[in-house]
């Protein structure tokens, strides 16, 4: 396990060997990798960046991203996660608020995928044999008026796709609800480390259903590009608890990459809502998950300054928990009725009870 929030020294910047599952033991018992995961790598050096974007300057941010990717590659990172809207900065926009939709600035910052920035990042991912998740503003190629708070998922083989934020914040706190349209998918992305789920900020912090659904689709990692406001020590502690809990309750690793800016002088989140603080971001990117036989565990945590956070993750830890509580299998077998019940109750909440 990497110490919390450290950047590896130059002498230790090579990935450790990845022994085969059959040769590795946990205590006296050999871990059994479920058949559906047998073709994936069993170890990952994961990274997240506490990142300070230059607001409204995609070119400057792309240059900064490139530097952090090179730094992570030299440390042997296989999956690197950047924050929400890392390519542009998360901008509270009075013009969008007045228009009730995206303004000219937001349109100018948006890119289709593939596009210039994601293609440049894809070349770098291929050069470093690395997976990247990068927050950006995505423009629908078929509808220039449709902008999304999105995350591009990129691998050595190219651009894998984008995830579009589902739960958009609303006025008076943020303007993303008028700048962007909500996404409509909870897909997972195939990588050599297994399926990866992506959620953005509110999707992850306040809505546990998404993590459960992505885990049921097979995700072994859920990444969370976020722009979480600073709000005193209680806010950071809440982030720790949620990130660790999402990992434990779903037997997945979670990687939250946050923007960081300014100094957090408030003692509570209420201070920032009342205007006592500027829109500072908390940093403290997190890599969490189970750690058998321990429960929710923080593998690495960033700080309130820019930096690279790294942790070595062993997927056999997740599968030890699967041995104890194979809940995905149960959901498809003797607990399938419970899954149907949940689906029915959600449908009632959305559409009302079925007609008699």
N, C-alpha and C positions, 0 to 999 in steps of 0.2 A: 504494500500500500504506500502511495506517495504521501509524505507529510502534507498537512493542509496548506493549500495555496502556494506551493513552491514552484519555481522554475528550475528544471533540472540543470545541474552544472554541465559544462561542456564535456567533461570526461564521461558522463553518464547518459549521453544523448543517442544511444542506440537502443532499439527495441529488444527486450529480453526474448530468448528463444521461446517458441510456442510448442511445448511437448504435446504429443497426441493424448487424447482423453484416456485411452486404454493404459497409458503409462503413468498416469497421475492418480494419486490417492488423496482422499480427505480423511484423516484419521486412519482407521483400520479398514475403511470401506471404499471400494472403487466407485467413483461416481458414474452412474449410467446416463449417457446422453440420450434423450428421447430421439426416436428415429427421424422425426421431422427436422431436427437440428443437427443431424450427424454430419452433414456436408459443410457446415460452417466452421470458421475458426473459433477456437475456445478461449482466446485471450485477445484483449484490446487495450492499447494505450489510448485513452480518450482525453480530449482537451476541450476547454471552453475559454473564451476570452472576455474578461472585463474590458469593455471597449468604449472609447469616447469618440463618437463620430463627429465630423465637421458638418453642422447643420446645413442641408441644402446643397452640398458639394459632392456629387457622386464620384467625380474624378479623384478628388483628394481622399475620399474614403476607400475607393478601390486600391489606391496606392498603399494606404494603411493596412487594409486587409491583406494585401500581397506580402507585406513585411511580416505580419503575424503568422501567415501560412508558412513562410520560409522558416521562421523561428520554430514553429511547431514541428515541421518536417525534420529539422535538425535534431529534435528531441524524440523522434520516432513515433509521433502521434499518427494514429490511423484514422481517426474521426475527430474533426474539429468543428465546433459549433460557435457561431457568432450571434449577437443579440438581434432582437426585433429591429427592423428598419436600420440595420447597420450600414447599409449602402447609402442612406440619405439622412439619417437622423430622424428621430420621432418629433414631429413638428406640430405644436398647437397652432392652428391656422385660423385667424380671424376672418380671412377672405372666404375660406370654405364654410365657416359658420354663417356668414352673411348670405352666401350663395345657396346654401343648403345642398352643396355638392362639391366636387373637386374643383379647385381653382387652377389658374394657369401654371402656378409654381408646381403644384402636385402633378399636373399632367406632364410638365417638363422633366420631372424627376422619375417618372414611371418608365419602365422598360418592359417590352415583351420578353418572353422566355421561349426559345433562346433569344438572346440579345447581346449587345456588345459586352456588358459586364459579366454576364453568366458564361459567355463563351471564353472570355479571358480567364475566368476562374476555373473553367473546365480544363483549359490547357495546363494551368498550374497544378490542378488536382492530378492530372495524368502524369505530369513530370514527377510528382512526389508520391504517386501511388496512394492517394489519400481521399477520404470522403469529407465533404464540406456541407454544412448547412448554414445559409447566409440569409438574414432578414433583408427584405427589399420591398419596394413598391412595384407591383406587377400590373401591367396593362393588358387587358384582353385584346388579342390580335384582331378579333372580329368586331370589337366595340370599343373605340378609343375613349368613350366616356366611362367605361367600367374599369375602375382601379381597385386593387386588392392589397391589403396588408398581408404579405406573403413571405414564404421562406423557400429559397431555391435549394434543392437537394442535388448534389453533384458528386460524382464518383470518378474513379480513374477511367472508367469506360465512357464517361460523358455526363450530360445533364439527365438526371433521372426523373425530374418533374418538379412541381411546386406544391406546397401546402398553403392554403388560403385561410386566414384567421376566421373562425366562426363567430366568436363572441366579441363584438366591437364595443368599445367603451362609448359612453354617451356624455352629452353636455350636462352640466357646465364644466366637468373635470377634464375631458379630452374631446377633440373634434374628429377622431377617426371614424365615428359613426356616420358623419356626413361626408367625409373625404372618400371613404371606401365602401365597397359592397361586401357583405359577408360571404365566406366560402360555402361550399356545399358538399364537402367530401372529407372522410376520415380514413383515407387510404394509408397503407404502410408501404415502405420502399425496401426493395430487396438489396442487400449488401452482402459481402462475403462474411460479415459478422452476424448475419441473420437479419430478419425484418426490423426496420426502424420506423417508429411512429413519430410524427411531428405535431406539436401543438404550439400555439403562440400565446404567451402571457395569460390573459384571463381564461383562455381555453384550459390551461393547465392548473392555475392557482385556485380557481373558484368553481371548476366544473369537473368533478371526478369521473363522470360517465365516459368522457372521451378516452381517458387512460384505460379504463376497463375494456372498452370496445376495441381499442387498438391491441391490447394484450390478448384479447380473444382471437384477433386476427393473426396472432403469432409474434407480435413485437417482443424483442428482447431488450430493446433500448427505446426510451421515449425522450426525445429532445425538445427543449422548450426555449426558443429564442424569445427573450423578454425585454421589456423596457419598464422595469418595476421602480416606481418612485421611492426615494429615500423617505424615511419616516421614523427615525430613531431606532433604538435597539430592539424594540418590540417587533418592528417590521422585519428586520433581518431574521430574528428568531422565528417568526411566522413562516418566512420563506424556507428556512431549514426544515421545519417540521413538515410542511406540505410536501416538499421535494422528497424527503426521506419516506414519508407515508405513502406517496404515490408508488414509490419503488417497492416497498414491502407488501402492500396490499395486492399488487399485481405481479410480484416476482419479476421485476424488470429493473434495469439500471436507468436512472434519470439524469439528464444533463441539462442544466439551466444556465444559459449564457445571458448576462445582463449588461445593459449600458451602465456606465459610471460617469458621473460628472459632478463638479461642484463639491461642496462640503455639506454634510448633513448636520445642521445645527438644531433641528427640531427634536423634541422629546416624544412626539407622537405624530402619526399620520394626519391627525386633525390639523396640526400646525400648517402642513402644506396645503390642505384644502382651504384653510382660512386665508391663504395668501401670505403667511408669515415666512414661507420659504419659496425660492424659485423652483422651477421644475427640475430638481436634481434627481439623479438616478442612483440607486443604492449600490450597484456593483454586487460583490459577494456571489459571483457565479458558483454553482454547486454541482458536484457529481456525487450521486447518492444511490442507494440500493441496499438489498439484503446483504448480510455478511455472516453466513452460516457458521455456528448456530446462533449468532446474534440476529436481532431483528433490524429495524431500519437503521441505516448507518450512513454517515457522511464520510465519503472517501476523500474528498478534497473540497476546499472552499477558497474563493478569492477574497478580495479586500475592497476598500473604497478608493483604490487607484487602479489605473490600467495594468493589466498583467495577464499572463497565461497560466491557467490552472490545469493540472495534469493528474490523472489517476490511472493506475493499472487495474484493469477489470478482468475477472476470471468468470466466464459463463458457467463453469461447473458449480459455482456457488448457487446460481439460480436453480440449476437442476437438482442440487441437493434438496432445495425446498420443494421442487416438484416431486421428489421421492416421498416427502412427508405429506404433502397436500397437493395432489395433482388436480387443481381446481379447473383448469381448462378442460381436461378429460371429463371431469364430473359434469361440467356444464353441458357437454354434448351427450351425456349418457343419463345417469339416474337423476341428475338435477336439471334435465332439459325442461321439465315442467315449470321449474322456477324461472328459467330464462324466458319462457313464453309468458309467464305471469308479468314479469317486469316489462316486456315488450307491450303487452296489452295495457298495462297501467299507464305507460308513457303515451300510448296512442290515445287513451281517454283524456289525458291532460291536454294533448294538442288538439284533438278533434271533438272532444266531448264523448259521452257514453254512446254506444251503438244504438241506433233506432230500434224500438221494440216492434 
